[in-house]
């Protein structure tokens, strides 16, 4: 019984001694003073050694200035010609000019289509002859009117002197009035003939269909030999300077757009 007690006592003593020894070992390993000393001792050596191996590194520096930035609005759309004109014939006739192909750039006043003159020049010549005849008739009627006016004045003068009669005065005035009516009719005839000349001249000039502005042909002009009626298209001309940009905006974007706002084409 005593032996077993002694053995138990020995075991307890060994356990207590082992527990105390383990705590001392852990304390020595976790001692901050020891770690600090090692760091202080080794760090200068590492820094000095690394400093010798360091090299200069080049860097790029940009100086920035503060400025306001406007938020842009991106719109999707399409381009269109500033104007598109379908050049049409203003008279009828057969085409006697060669066609100009689409995509060709033409200048203002350049010939697009030429029509056959036909009898248009004859009509103009006849109108000019009729004008000359009407002017001669007008001059004769004016001269006749002046003579009859003078005759009426003489009859009135004779009546004042007691030699003439009132009937003679009335007859002379009636004749002068008739001559005046004839002269007015001749003036109207001259005006009508002048209008005929203007129409014939315009009709003759319209045989040449020219470009109304600088532009690009969207379609071929009329083919040689085609007969064109009044109003028939000779070709379609596009004006590309300036050019129209059409953008499609949503309801939210529309509220942010302003009239004459600066725009950038992408």
URWO-V208110 format. One record per helix or strand of 3 or more residues. SS is the DSSP state (hx for helix, st for strand). FROM is the first residue (numbers start at 0). LEN is the number of residues. If there is no record, write none. Layout:
BEGIN
((SS;FROM;LEN) (SS;FROM;LEN))
END
This chain:
BEGIN
((hx;1;28) (hx;31;22) (st;75;13) (st;92;3) (st;110;5) (hx;119;41) (hx;165;40) (st;207;3) (st;214;3) (st;232;16) (hx;250;4))
END
